[in-house]
Amino acid sequence: MFEQLGLIGCGLMGGSFALALKRAGLVQRVVGYSKSPSTTDRARQMGVIDVEAPSALLAVAGADIVLLAVPVSATEATLKAIKHLVTPNMLVMDVGSTKTDVVQAARRALRDQVGSFVPAHPITGREVSGVEHAEADLYSGRQVILTPIERTLTAQLKKAEEVWTALGCRVSSMSPESHDEAFAAISHLPHLLAFAFINGLAGQSQADTFLSLAGPGFRDFTRIAGGEPKIWRDIFLANREELLTQSQLFQQALQRLEHLVRSDDPQALEDMLTLASETRTHWRMGAQRTSKGR
Ligand SMILES: O=C(O)C(=O)C[C@]1(C(=O)O)C=C[C@@H](O)C=C1
């Protein structure tokens, strides 16, 4: 399907995309660039990329598909760096967790060539980063949200849908703004809370003793606090307003529960916990139906 993938950012997300594309037989050659030469070198040794490019621009030279797998804050500078080689026949995508800022960055950086850019958000990830964790299966069975704008070329949008579908993803589209509103609620807030929870614990004098006793509940609840701090810093700042709105709603919900814990009304407390438990079970059943539990 493609001759050359220009991969900018050869970490977990980018590396996994290259491996998945190769395994599906969708690309002949992967030319990769990473900010850190040791990452690019490791990616080549692992067979994730075939050729190391000395710059983002040179990774794009000769490519018919380009993937930006860089922190959202690096989107504009990266697109500016490759702009001169972006053509209407090229599919350029990102994998960023926020979309309003990414779309604005793409408009500013690519200008006349913005139609080649299809903003993409695969709903997958891990709490570990780096090319050494890249796996061909990271994307299979997952959702991918595309947030095209008016100027997105139909041909590139269609190609993007085909690529992600071929990797085993369920593809849907929405506006960048609706995307950021939803992901503040179901991804960015949970990460903020996981970080805050650990910070609250770490600030206690007995933190080490408490942590030495922690079990699976703690592990499940805090897994995402292992996420890369710089990546999450950028996501929180890029989606600041929506995140703060969700954080306020969360604090209201927490206060309601605290009030019920304090008051002598076990039935009302149980009702609130039942509502939460049923909501989660409902989601889980739906997720299992659509994606085999992924
Ligand atoms: O599984 C994880 O570790 C994730 O953080 C994945 C997760 C999520 O919140 O679900 C995080 C960020 C990506 O934008 C998409 C997915």
The ligand as an SDF file (V2000), in Angstrom:
LIG
                    3D

 16 16  0  0  0  0  0  0  0  0999 V2000
   -3.1670    2.6780   28.9930 O   0  0  0  0  0  0  0  0  0  0  0  0
   -2.5280    3.6740   29.2600 C   0  0  0  0  0  0  0  0  0  0  0  0
   -1.5150    3.6430   29.9570 O   0  0  0  0  0  0  0  0  0  0  0  0
   -2.9680    4.9570   28.7350 C   0  0  0  0  0  0  0  0  0  0  0  0
   -2.6120    5.9320   29.3000 O   0  0  0  0  0  0  0  0  0  0  0  0
   -3.7920    4.9960   27.5080 C   0  0  0  0  0  0  0  0  0  0  0  0
   -4.5430    6.2650   27.1890 C   0  0  0  0  0  0  0  0  0  0  0  0
   -5.7940    6.3370   28.0660 C   0  0  0  0  0  0  0  0  0  0  0  0
   -5.9520    7.2660   28.8590 O   0  0  0  0  0  0  0  0  0  0  0  0
   -6.6250    5.4360   27.9320 O   0  0  0  0  0  0  0  0  0  0  0  0
   -3.6960    7.4550   27.4040 C   0  0  0  0  0  0  0  0  0  0  0  0
   -3.3990    8.3450   26.4690 C   0  0  0  0  0  0  0  0  0  0  0  0
   -3.7030    8.1480   25.0580 C   0  0  0  0  0  0  0  0  0  0  0  0
   -4.0370    9.3420   24.4820 O   0  0  0  0  0  0  0  0  0  0  0  0
   -4.7130    7.1290   24.8640 C   0  0  0  0  0  0  0  0  0  0  0  0
   -4.9480    6.2000   25.7910 C   0  0  0  0  0  0  0  0  0  0  0  0
  1  2  2  0
  2  3  1  0
  2  4  1  0
  4  5  2  0
  4  6  1  0
  6  7  1  0
  7  8  1  0
  7 11  1  0
  7 16  1  0
  8  9  2  0
  8 10  1  0
 11 12  2  0
 12 13  1  0
 13 14  1  0
 13 15  1  0
 15 16  2  0
M  END
$$$$
